[in-house]
Amino acid sequence: MDIRKYIGDVDFYKRVLRIALPCALSQLLLSCRSIICSIMVSSIGMVTAVGNANNISFLHDYLLWGLEAGAALFGAQFFGAKQFKNMARTQGVFLVLSLINALFWNAAVFFFGDKLLLFYLNDRELMPYSWIYLKYVMVSLVFLCVFLSFRCMYQAMHRTRVTFISSAFYVVVNILCNYLFIFILRLGMQGAGMAVLASEIICCVAMLIYVYYDKPDFYLGIKEMLSFDWHFLKPFLAKVAPIAFNEMLFGFGQSLFNKAYGMLGSSSMEVIYVCSEILSMALFAVWGYGEAVAIIVGTLLGEGRIEQAKEESAYHLGLSFVVGIVLWIFMVAFSPVFLKLYHISDPSTASSCRQLLNVYGFKAFLRVFTYVMFCTLKAGGDSRIYNLLDSGIMYAVGIPIAFAGVFLGVKDIVFLVLLCQIEQVVRFFLTLKRYNSYKWAKNLTELVN
């Protein structure tokens, strides 16, 4: 194997730094927002209640992220081809589909919220607190969809400074709202929910005001945004629907993992929820870098520079090795610091958290490789294979291992999670094989034209 194939020149790394760093930092900020909020909630002893409510909101979020990823890959290719009208239509399709998704989950929670909460954690004492928080989160989803539709298109245009600033603003507003409602007004779980809703409204309005004065190339008015027809929608759905469907399956699969872990008891779930928040900080940075990879490779494909897209995708794979090592060391080295921020009084729980973070460090290392390859596949619209490699392997390998471990008598949550990482190893090797086939290197703008 020629290692030089995976090492780019200085100009490549400068360009990646300019685009990827703001993307990674903006996603890292979003994860920090989640961690800080969970720390605030831990002060009133409601980490598990919020985590249980998030099992449901994440089902919405994963499908939303899938729609956003699909819109981003088309947006990046249309930007490379300088087709701004099609960028506007892409935003319109994303906005309509994401609003339908939000309304669906609002209806599901309205009619079946208590049953959904008890499905993941059969604790009737915590359920009312989870319900109080969840109802505010559901309403906030409508404003989140509008905010993300603009953020997604700015990112596709390589204007990542806007996405970074908007994420930073989002974090600051959310933290201030949490502090106001939880600690100053002392509204408890209701305050935590109100803080989510208030921050989404403020950030949505702020984004609309910025777009009004900035007048980006992709924004041509509501009429142009909603002017898409079936000839535009058909190729869009053909490539995006598998990605969105995969994210929905992946999100539900993650919740099934929590269902299996929850069978070990509430104390095990506290370990999972705390460590998952810390893991998300690493993975959000990975997702941000992956978004940048999809934008860079997608723009090259949209410009028709197929061979350069193949060459630079290998550079990204080499860089992901370095990023993975850094994340692994970071999680292991700073795990004691992270855990001190949470109010964990039980020594056994604290010890399990430290051990689980070591396992999650290994998971983050493997996930960097896989996700960068996934984003390369998505950039060229190789969405059906991506679907099988991501959620397909989860349901075929990871989830069966989790439930089999519980039924065979595994009591240690750390060991059970370690067993489940077999899924990550299998996914990595199969994804690498698909990546090396280069069947993903396609210009999607030709489908619409």
CORTA-V792855 format. One record per backbone hydrogen bond with DSSP energy under -0.5 kcal/mol. NH is the residue of the N-H (numbers start at 1). CO is the residue of the C=O. If there is no record, write none. Layout:
BEGIN
NH;CO + NH;CO
END
This chain:
BEGIN
3;1 + 5;2 + 6;3 + 7;4 + 8;6 + 13;9 + 14;10 + 15;11 + 16;12 + 17;13 + 18;14 + 19;15 + 20;16 + 21;16 + 21;17 + 23;19 + 24;20 + 25;21 + 26;22 + 27;23 + 28;24 + 29;25 + 30;26 + 31;27 + 32;28 + 33;29 + 34;30 + 35;31 + 36;32 + 37;33 + 38;34 + 39;35 + 40;36 + 41;37 + 42;38 + 43;39 + 43;40 + 44;41 + 45;42 + 46;41 + 50;46 + 51;47 + 52;48 + 53;49 + 54;50 + 55;51 + 56;52 + 56;53 + 57;53 + 58;54 + 59;56 + 60;56 + 61;57 + 62;58 + 63;59 + 64;60 + 65;61 + 66;62 + 67;63 + 68;64 + 69;65 + 70;66 + 71;67 + 72;68 + 73;69 + 74;70 + 75;71 + 76;72 + 77;73 + 78;74 + 79;75 + 80;76 + 81;77 + 82;79 + 83;78 + 84;82 + 87;83 + 88;84 + 89;85 + 90;86 + 91;87 + 92;88 + 93;89 + 94;90 + 95;91 + 96;92 + 97;93 + 98;94 + 99;95 + 100;96 + 101;97 + 102;98 + 103;99 + 104;100 + 105;101 + 106;102 + 107;103 + 108;104 + 109;105 + 110;106 + 111;107 + 112;108 + 113;109 + 116;112 + 117;113 + 118;114 + 119;115 + 120;116 + 121;117 + 123;121 + 127;123 + 128;124 + 129;126 + 130;126 + 131;127 + 132;128 + 133;129 + 134;130 + 135;131 + 136;132 + 136;133 + 137;133 + 138;134 + 139;135 + 140;136 + 141;137 + 141;138 + 142;139 + 144;140 + 145;141 + 146;142 + 147;143 + 148;144 + 149;145 + 150;146 + 151;147 + 152;148 + 153;149 + 154;150 + 155;151 + 156;152 + 157;153 + 158;155 + 159;154 + 160;158 + 162;159 + 163;159 + 164;160 + 165;161 + 166;162 + 167;163 + 168;164 + 169;165 + 170;166 + 171;167 + 172;168 + 173;169 + 174;170 + 175;171 + 176;172 + 177;173 + 178;174 + 179;175 + 180;176 + 181;177 + 182;178 + 183;178 + 183;179 + 184;179 + 185;180 + 187;181 + 188;182 + 190;187 + 191;187 + 192;188 + 193;189 + 194;190 + 195;191 + 196;192 + 197;193 + 198;194 + 199;195 + 200;196 + 201;197 + 202;198 + 203;199 + 204;200 + 205;201 + 206;202 + 207;203 + 208;204 + 209;205 + 210;206 + 211;207 + 212;208 + 213;209 + 214;210 + 215;211 + 219;216 + 220;218 + 225;221 + 226;222 + 227;224 + 232;229 + 233;229 + 234;230 + 235;231 + 236;232 + 237;233 + 238;234 + 239;235 + 240;236 + 241;237 + 243;239 + 244;240 + 245;241 + 246;242 + 247;243 + 248;244 + 249;245 + 250;246 + 251;247 + 252;248 + 253;249 + 254;250 + 255;251 + 256;252 + 257;253 + 258;254 + 259;255 + 260;256 + 261;257 + 262;258 + 263;259 + 263;260 + 264;261 + 265;262 + 269;265 + 270;266 + 271;267 + 272;268 + 273;269 + 274;270 + 275;271 + 276;272 + 277;273 + 278;274 + 279;275 + 280;276 + 281;277 + 281;278 + 282;278 + 282;279 + 283;279 + 284;280 + 285;281 + 286;282 + 287;283 + 288;284 + 289;285 + 290;286 + 291;287 + 292;288 + 293;289 + 294;290 + 295;291 + 296;292 + 297;293 + 298;294 + 299;295 + 300;296 + 301;297 + 302;298 + 303;299 + 304;301 + 305;300 + 306;304 + 309;305 + 310;306 + 311;307 + 312;308 + 313;309 + 314;310 + 315;311 + 316;312 + 317;313 + 318;314 + 319;315 + 320;316 + 321;317 + 321;318 + 322;318 + 323;319 + 324;320 + 325;321 + 326;322 + 327;323 + 328;324 + 329;325 + 330;326 + 331;327 + 332;328 + 333;329 + 334;330 + 335;331 + 338;334 + 339;335 + 340;336 + 341;337 + 341;338 + 342;339 + 344;342 + 345;343 + 347;345 + 350;346 + 351;347 + 352;348 + 353;349 + 354;350 + 355;351 + 356;352 + 357;353 + 358;354 + 359;355 + 360;356 + 361;357 + 362;358 + 363;359 + 364;360 + 365;361 + 366;362 + 367;363 + 368;364 + 369;365 + 370;366 + 371;367 + 372;368 + 373;369 + 374;370 + 375;371 + 376;372 + 377;373 + 378;374 + 379;375 + 380;376 + 380;377 + 381;378 + 382;377 + 383;381 + 386;382 + 387;383 + 388;384 + 389;385 + 390;386 + 391;387 + 392;387 + 393;388 + 394;390 + 395;391 + 396;392 + 397;393 + 398;393 + 399;394 + 401;397 + 402;398 + 403;399 + 404;400 + 405;401 + 406;402 + 407;403 + 408;404 + 409;406 + 410;405 + 413;411 + 416;412 + 417;413 + 418;414 + 419;415 + 420;416 + 421;417 + 421;418 + 422;419 + 423;420 + 425;421 + 426;422 + 427;423 + 428;424 + 429;425 + 430;426 + 431;427 + 432;428 + 433;429 + 434;430 + 435;431 + 436;432 + 437;433 + 437;434 + 438;434 + 438;435 + 439;434 + 441;438 + 442;440 + 444;442 + 446;443 + 447;444 + 448;444 + 449;445
END
